[in-house]
Amino acid sequence: MIYFYVSLVTYACFCLIKFRESLYYLMKDKYEIKKYGKRIYENINNIFINPELISFVLIIIALACNVKTIGICTVITYTILFLYKLKTNNQKYKINKKLTLRIIVILLIYLLINIWFCIDYKTNHDAEIIFDNTALYYIVLIIMAYLSYVIVYLVNFIVKPADKLLK
């Protein structure tokens, strides 16, 4: 399990930039769900047809290869994607209360998923028959990174009622 998390260091760096970009556009749309949804729909090609599609090769590798191979491929792929995104991303914004709340909810989602990973890993490795779901963990995280705009949209929808309490 430690190898799994070490292999996700570049994934985490990439996700920071990707979620930062999606939160920037949400802030630019003044946290309005309809405007942000419209932005996603109008820019669907730019958002979903991009170099990040190579991460889906990792899903095929995860299904076909062992854990070390997918770990190494994850590091290489997300290093390339991180450097590309770092070069092309130039959004700057101030963090406010609304943005902080959304960031906390996104972090909680990732925390809950990682707790599930750890519980599942421990459960499967304490049994007499060892079954490794690590490939599934990679697949879930790859899909979450790819759908970051959708996740931000859903988080904004969930958190929107709490914005009135922040004022």
Backbone bond lengths (Angstrom), bond angles and torsions (degrees), N, CA, C in turn:
res aa  C-N    CA-C-N  psi(-1)  N-CA   C-N-CA  omega(-1)  CA-C   N-CA-C  phi
1 M - - - 1.457 - - 1.528 110.43 -
2 I 1.314 116.84 -32.44 1.463 120.14 178.54 1.523 109.68 -64.32
3 Y 1.323 116.97 -41.23 1.465 121.37 178.09 1.528 110.43 -60.05
4 F 1.327 116.67 -37.76 1.460 122.08 178.24 1.524 110.31 -59.84
5 Y 1.316 116.96 -48.78 1.463 120.00 -177.47 1.534 112.65 -72.31
6 V 1.306 117.67 -32.91 1.465 119.84 175.86 1.528 110.09 -65.25
7 S 1.317 116.33 -37.46 1.467 119.52 -179.72 1.523 112.04 -70.29
8 L 1.327 117.96 -13.27 1.462 121.21 -178.16 1.525 113.73 -96.98
9 V 1.310 118.45 10.67 1.468 120.52 179.48 1.528 110.64 -63.49
10 T 1.305 117.36 -47.47 1.469 119.40 179.09 1.527 111.05 -69.87
11 Y 1.324 116.49 -30.90 1.471 120.45 174.87 1.526 109.63 -60.86
12 A 1.322 116.88 -44.88 1.467 120.68 -179.68 1.526 111.20 -63.21
13 C 1.328 117.14 -41.09 1.471 120.38 177.60 1.528 110.82 -62.50
14 F 1.306 116.31 -43.30 1.465 120.50 178.37 1.526 110.79 -63.08
15 C 1.326 116.89 -44.30 1.471 120.59 -179.53 1.523 111.79 -63.38
16 L 1.315 117.18 -35.69 1.471 119.64 177.53 1.526 110.44 -58.92
17 I 1.317 116.32 -46.37 1.466 119.76 -179.63 1.526 110.73 -69.98
18 K 1.320 117.61 -40.76 1.466 121.17 -178.30 1.529 110.94 -65.07
19 F 1.329 117.29 -46.30 1.457 119.52 179.19 1.528 110.85 -69.68
20 R 1.314 116.77 -32.28 1.467 119.85 176.48 1.529 109.90 -61.90
21 E 1.312 116.01 -42.40 1.464 120.73 178.81 1.528 111.01 -64.00
22 S 1.315 116.72 -46.06 1.468 119.23 -179.08 1.526 111.38 -67.76
23 L 1.323 118.22 -35.87 1.463 120.87 175.97 1.530 111.52 -69.07
24 Y 1.327 116.90 -31.68 1.462 120.92 176.17 1.533 110.06 -61.18
25 Y 1.325 116.18 -46.12 1.461 119.09 -179.72 1.527 111.65 -68.85
26 L 1.317 116.80 -32.94 1.459 119.65 174.96 1.525 110.36 -64.27
27 M 1.316 116.60 -43.34 1.458 120.91 178.76 1.536 110.04 -65.80
28 K 1.325 116.60 -38.76 1.464 121.42 178.61 1.530 110.74 -62.83
29 D 1.332 116.61 -31.42 1.459 121.91 177.31 1.530 112.09 -88.16
30 K 1.330 116.21 12.37 1.470 123.15 176.38 1.524 112.56 59.16
31 Y 1.331 116.24 35.05 1.466 123.81 175.83 1.525 113.35 60.95
32 E 1.318 117.11 20.38 1.458 120.68 178.78 1.522 109.05 -87.19
33 I 1.310 114.99 126.08 1.463 121.70 -174.62 1.524 111.60 -62.75
34 K 1.315 116.65 -43.34 1.474 120.01 -177.69 1.524 111.68 -65.90
35 K 1.339 117.12 -43.44 1.468 119.74 -179.95 1.520 110.97 -64.35
36 Y 1.341 115.92 -42.71 1.458 119.81 -179.13 1.534 110.53 -66.93
37 G 1.334 116.79 -41.37 1.466 120.25 176.28 1.516 111.70 -62.28
38 K 1.324 116.14 -39.28 1.468 120.85 177.54 1.530 110.17 -64.98
39 R 1.341 116.64 -39.91 1.469 120.59 178.19 1.529 110.29 -61.85
40 I 1.316 116.53 -43.83 1.467 120.24 178.70 1.527 109.81 -61.53
41 Y 1.327 116.47 -46.01 1.461 120.44 -178.17 1.527 111.64 -64.20
42 E 1.333 117.13 -42.75 1.470 120.59 -178.55 1.523 112.43 -70.18
43 N 1.315 117.33 -29.93 1.472 121.47 -177.97 1.522 111.58 -108.53
44 I 1.307 117.24 29.45 1.464 121.14 -174.77 1.533 111.96 -59.08
45 N 1.315 117.31 -36.22 1.470 119.90 178.69 1.522 111.47 -68.02
46 N 1.322 117.78 -42.90 1.468 120.69 179.74 1.519 111.89 -69.17
47 I 1.315 116.61 -32.63 1.463 120.51 -176.76 1.522 111.69 -79.35
48 F 1.316 117.08 -43.02 1.461 120.01 -172.37 1.528 114.81 -106.35
49 I 1.317 118.13 -19.39 1.463 120.40 176.33 1.531 106.44 -107.14
50 N 1.306 115.65 89.68 1.454 121.53 -176.13 1.530 109.14 -150.62
51 P 1.320 118.06 -179.75 1.467 119.62 -179.04 1.528 114.62 -59.73
52 E 1.317 117.22 -16.58 1.461 119.89 179.80 1.529 112.89 -67.86
53 L 1.313 116.66 -12.78 1.469 120.08 176.99 1.530 111.93 -60.36
54 I 1.327 117.49 -23.46 1.472 118.74 178.17 1.528 111.43 -65.21
55 S 1.338 116.48 -17.88 1.465 118.38 177.65 1.524 111.79 -66.52
56 F 1.328 117.27 -20.87 1.459 119.33 177.57 1.523 111.80 -71.79
57 V 1.313 116.89 -19.52 1.466 120.09 171.40 1.527 108.84 -64.06
58 L 1.341 116.15 -32.93 1.467 120.11 177.22 1.523 111.50 -62.36
59 I 1.304 117.43 -33.89 1.467 119.97 178.17 1.528 110.07 -64.81
60 I 1.315 115.98 -41.95 1.471 119.88 177.34 1.524 109.83 -64.04
61 I 1.326 116.49 -42.33 1.465 120.47 178.08 1.524 110.16 -63.65
62 A 1.341 117.04 -40.76 1.465 120.82 179.59 1.522 111.40 -61.85
63 L 1.306 116.86 -35.30 1.460 120.13 179.93 1.524 112.85 -78.64
64 A 1.335 116.70 -24.39 1.457 119.82 -173.40 1.529 114.84 -105.61
65 C 1.336 117.76 -21.91 1.460 119.61 -171.82 1.526 111.29 -118.53
66 N 1.326 114.28 178.45 1.461 119.05 179.62 1.535 111.11 -82.89
67 V 1.313 115.97 175.86 1.461 122.28 -173.09 1.530 111.86 -65.65
68 K 1.307 117.93 -39.39 1.467 119.76 -179.23 1.523 111.38 -65.66
69 T 1.304 117.13 -38.91 1.464 120.42 178.85 1.519 111.00 -64.01
70 I 1.323 117.68 -45.68 1.458 120.07 179.44 1.525 110.38 -66.76
71 G 1.333 117.67 -34.37 1.464 120.47 176.98 1.520 112.41 -62.75
72 I 1.313 116.30 -46.42 1.464 121.20 179.30 1.523 110.39 -65.72
73 C 1.319 116.92 -43.69 1.468 120.39 178.66 1.524 111.63 -64.32
74 T 1.332 117.21 -35.07 1.464 121.22 177.14 1.514 110.82 -64.38
75 V 1.309 117.10 -45.35 1.472 120.87 178.49 1.519 110.65 -59.56
76 I 1.312 117.08 -47.58 1.466 120.98 -178.43 1.529 110.96 -64.60
77 T 1.322 116.87 -48.43 1.467 120.97 -177.25 1.521 111.54 -62.38
78 Y 1.321 116.87 -48.99 1.462 119.01 -176.53 1.530 112.60 -75.43
79 T 1.311 118.50 -20.28 1.468 119.57 170.89 1.528 109.57 -67.33
80 I 1.325 116.24 -45.36 1.473 120.65 178.36 1.525 110.52 -63.09
81 L 1.333 116.62 -46.44 1.466 120.11 -179.97 1.530 111.72 -64.57
82 F 1.323 116.61 -38.74 1.465 120.75 178.68 1.522 111.07 -63.45
83 L 1.327 116.82 -45.96 1.467 119.95 -179.78 1.526 111.20 -64.98
84 Y 1.326 116.70 -38.98 1.464 120.07 176.88 1.523 110.70 -63.69
85 K 1.319 116.92 -47.71 1.465 121.40 -178.42 1.524 110.73 -66.50
86 L 1.306 117.59 -36.05 1.463 121.84 178.29 1.525 110.70 -64.28
87 K 1.326 116.20 -37.82 1.462 121.03 -179.97 1.525 112.19 -72.47
88 T 1.333 116.93 -35.93 1.462 120.15 -175.11 1.523 114.15 -94.77
89 N 1.319 118.28 -11.25 1.459 121.43 -176.17 1.525 109.41 -95.56
90 N 1.324 116.98 123.64 1.464 120.07 179.95 1.523 112.29 -137.71
91 Q 1.326 117.56 27.13 1.450 120.43 179.01 1.528 110.11 -78.40
92 K 1.326 115.09 136.29 1.457 120.58 176.69 1.520 107.65 -127.56
93 Y 1.302 116.51 137.80 1.451 121.22 178.46 1.517 110.56 -156.78
94 K 1.311 114.64 162.44 1.459 120.60 176.65 1.518 108.78 -93.05
95 I 1.300 114.76 143.53 1.458 119.56 177.35 1.525 108.28 -86.43
96 N 1.340 115.49 125.29 1.454 121.24 178.06 1.530 109.14 -117.47
97 K 1.324 116.61 -175.94 1.462 120.83 -176.66 1.524 112.16 -63.66
98 K 1.319 116.24 -41.58 1.460 119.61 -180.00 1.519 111.30 -62.64
99 L 1.312 115.79 -44.65 1.461 120.76 179.94 1.526 110.79 -66.03
100 T 1.319 116.52 -40.41 1.462 120.89 179.21 1.524 110.85 -60.14
101 L 1.315 116.69 -42.43 1.462 120.69 179.28 1.522 111.07 -61.79
102 R 1.302 117.42 -42.29 1.465 120.69 179.21 1.526 111.54 -67.40
103 I 1.313 116.72 -38.63 1.465 120.38 177.50 1.527 110.25 -63.65
104 I 1.319 116.88 -41.51 1.471 120.93 179.26 1.525 110.40 -62.77
105 V 1.323 117.46 -42.38 1.470 120.30 -179.98 1.535 110.71 -65.90
106 I 1.319 117.58 -40.78 1.472 120.42 177.16 1.523 110.17 -63.04
107 L 1.314 117.19 -42.79 1.470 120.63 177.75 1.524 111.17 -63.70
108 L 1.328 117.41 -37.97 1.466 120.80 176.90 1.531 111.40 -64.05
109 I 1.315 116.73 -38.47 1.463 120.09 177.15 1.529 109.93 -61.41
110 Y 1.332 116.33 -47.22 1.468 119.78 178.18 1.525 111.40 -64.50
111 L 1.310 117.24 -38.04 1.466 120.65 178.59 1.526 110.52 -63.56
112 L 1.317 117.61 -45.84 1.463 121.00 179.45 1.527 111.82 -63.17
113 I 1.309 116.14 -39.39 1.469 119.17 178.02 1.522 110.69 -65.36
114 N 1.328 117.07 -40.02 1.463 119.74 178.68 1.529 112.23 -70.54
115 I 1.313 117.58 -31.71 1.469 119.76 173.33 1.524 109.45 -64.50
116 W 1.337 115.95 -42.06 1.466 119.43 176.82 1.531 110.30 -60.82
117 F 1.339 116.91 -43.31 1.466 120.45 178.09 1.526 110.60 -57.18
118 C 1.312 116.78 -48.17 1.473 120.96 -177.39 1.525 111.69 -64.52
119 I 1.328 117.08 -43.46 1.468 120.40 178.88 1.522 110.31 -64.14
120 D 1.323 116.62 -44.33 1.458 120.92 179.32 1.526 110.67 -63.01
121 Y 1.310 116.72 -43.10 1.465 121.01 -179.89 1.530 110.84 -62.43
122 K 1.318 115.67 -46.37 1.465 120.24 -179.64 1.522 110.85 -64.78
123 T 1.309 117.57 -41.88 1.462 121.88 179.31 1.522 111.22 -61.69
124 N 1.322 116.20 -44.89 1.466 119.56 -178.37 1.520 112.97 -71.99
125 H 1.306 118.34 -29.07 1.464 120.02 -177.59 1.523 112.97 -91.83
126 D 1.311 117.41 -10.16 1.459 120.03 173.82 1.524 111.51 -87.43
127 A 1.302 116.88 -15.83 1.467 121.11 179.52 1.524 109.60 -76.38
128 E 1.317 115.37 164.48 1.467 119.39 179.33 1.522 111.78 -70.04
129 I 1.327 116.11 -33.25 1.459 120.54 177.03 1.526 107.00 -99.10
130 I 1.306 115.79 116.50 1.458 119.69 -177.91 1.521 109.22 -85.21
131 F 1.314 114.29 121.57 1.460 121.11 176.91 1.519 106.87 -123.63
132 D 1.300 116.84 125.54 1.464 120.90 -174.26 1.524 110.30 -104.28
133 N 1.340 116.32 118.98 1.451 122.21 178.59 1.524 112.43 -98.47
134 T 1.301 118.65 17.43 1.456 120.96 -175.66 1.524 112.09 -59.12
135 A 1.302 117.76 -35.92 1.479 120.20 177.34 1.523 110.10 -61.24
136 L 1.317 117.54 -38.68 1.459 121.38 177.26 1.527 110.61 -63.50
137 Y 1.321 117.48 -38.49 1.464 121.21 178.93 1.526 110.27 -61.84
138 Y 1.323 115.99 -44.93 1.465 119.72 177.32 1.528 111.10 -61.01
139 I 1.313 117.03 -43.99 1.460 120.94 -178.51 1.526 110.90 -61.49
140 V 1.318 117.17 -44.59 1.469 121.21 179.24 1.525 110.49 -60.40
141 L 1.315 117.32 -45.90 1.462 120.64 -178.00 1.527 112.21 -68.75
142 I 1.304 117.49 -37.06 1.467 120.79 177.90 1.529 110.12 -63.43
143 I 1.312 116.40 -44.10 1.466 120.25 179.42 1.527 110.72 -66.72
144 M 1.320 117.42 -38.04 1.466 119.94 178.21 1.523 111.88 -63.56
145 A 1.314 117.57 -40.49 1.466 120.10 178.36 1.522 110.19 -66.29
146 Y 1.315 116.30 -41.20 1.458 120.14 -179.13 1.527 111.35 -64.41
147 L 1.313 116.73 -36.45 1.465 121.92 -177.62 1.528 112.67 -96.51
148 S 1.305 117.87 29.96 1.466 120.52 -176.29 1.528 112.77 -59.87
149 Y 1.318 117.75 -37.28 1.461 119.88 178.40 1.529 110.97 -64.60
150 V 1.302 116.92 -38.87 1.462 121.22 178.51 1.529 110.07 -68.82
151 I 1.326 116.76 -40.25 1.462 120.41 178.14 1.522 110.32 -62.90
152 V 1.325 117.60 -43.37 1.465 120.85 177.57 1.525 110.03 -63.35
153 Y 1.319 117.64 -38.74 1.463 121.41 177.28 1.531 110.48 -60.35
154 L 1.342 116.59 -47.14 1.462 120.72 -179.61 1.525 111.88 -66.91
155 V 1.326 116.38 -40.36 1.470 120.24 177.66 1.519 109.92 -62.96
156 N 1.316 117.19 -41.81 1.458 120.70 178.25 1.529 110.48 -62.54
157 F 1.316 117.08 -39.99 1.457 121.69 178.48 1.533 110.56 -63.46
158 I 1.322 117.14 -41.15 1.464 121.86 -179.49 1.522 111.59 -70.73
159 V 1.324 116.81 -40.28 1.463 122.18 -172.87 1.529 112.79 -86.08
160 K 1.308 117.57 -17.96 1.476 121.89 -175.70 1.538 113.11 -50.01
161 P 1.334 120.46 -43.65 1.468 119.32 178.14 1.539 113.60 -62.36
162 A 1.304 117.74 -27.80 1.465 121.68 -179.64 1.518 112.23 -76.06
163 D 1.334 118.13 -14.85 1.464 121.13 179.61 1.526 111.89 -62.16
164 K 1.303 116.35 -32.58 1.465 119.93 179.93 1.527 111.13 -66.74
165 L 1.314 117.15 -29.39 1.456 121.46 178.58 1.525 111.94 -74.57
166 L 1.330 117.09 -24.53 1.468 121.56 -178.49 1.524 113.74 -77.40
167 K 1.319 116.71 -17.67 1.470 119.83 -176.58 1.494 113.09 -74.76
